[in-house]
């Protein structure tokens, strides 16, 4: 699914995704962290933005730590789009070429 948005007067079309659902199974759980860490070293994901759990515009081990803290300590949940699929409201250099679980 794609979502049109207007930024600085120009229309862009972004892929809708759900932040932190990196294995795209529709739930956010420990399986996403396992897949996130696996991909960090061994694969090339189609939606980098889903991996950016802390929304700092980078994908690194801090994203896994951020979500593990939320899952096990109840700290702050990842920024939107986290509850439902939509485009990333923050501009950064990460892309999302495809996300299969957006309704």
N, C-alpha and C positions, 0 to 999 in steps of 0.2 A: 504494500500500500504506500502511496506517496501522499505527502501533505504539502500544499502550496503555502508559502508564507511571504510576507513583505518585510524586507530589511533594507533600511536606508533608501526607500523609494523604488527598489527593484524587486521583482517577484522571483523567488527561487522555489524549487520543488525538492523537498527532502523526503527520504525514506522514513516511514514511521517505524519506531522500534520501542522496546521496553528496556529501560536501563537495568543492567545486572542480570537479565535473563539470557545469559550468554550461550547456554546450550539450547535455547529456544524451545523448551518443553512446556511453557506456559506457567511455570512456577519458579519462584526464586528461593533456592535452598542450597545446601552444601554441594550438590552436584554442579551448580554453576561455578563455584569456587574451584572445584577440581578441574573442570573444563577450562576455566580462565587461566589457571596456572599451567595446565598442559599446553594451551595455545600460546602462552607467553613465551615458551621455549621451543615448541615443536610444530606449530601450525600457523596458517595465515587466515584469520577469520573474515567473513564477509561483512560484518558489522562491528567496526572498531568502537563506535559510540556506545554500543551495549556493554562493552568491556570497561568503559570509563565510569566506574561506579561512583567515584567521588566528583565527577564532572570538572576536573581540573584541566581538561584538554589534552591529557596524556594517558597512555595506557601503560601501566607498570605495576609492580608488585604492591604498591600502595592501594590500588583498587581492590585487590583481594583482601588485604588487611581491613580496609574500610568496611566491606560487606561482612566479613567474618565478625567484626565488632558489632555490627547491627544485628546479625543473626544470633549471636551468643551473649551479648551484653546489653542489648536494647538501646544502643546509641542511635544517633540520627539515621533515618532511612536515606537511601540514595535520592538525589534530586530528580525532579520530573524530567523525562517521562518515566515514572516508576510504577505507578498504579495501573495505568493504561498505556497503550501504544500511541505515540504521536511523534512529531518531529522534535529535535533537540532545540530548546529555546535559547541556548547559548551558542555563540559562534566560536568555533575552534577549528583546528586542522584535521580532525578525525572525520572519517567518512563512514557511511553505512550503505553498502551496495545492495543489501537485501536482508530482510528479516521475515522469516516464514510464519511466525505466530501472531502477527498483528491481524485482528479481525477486520 
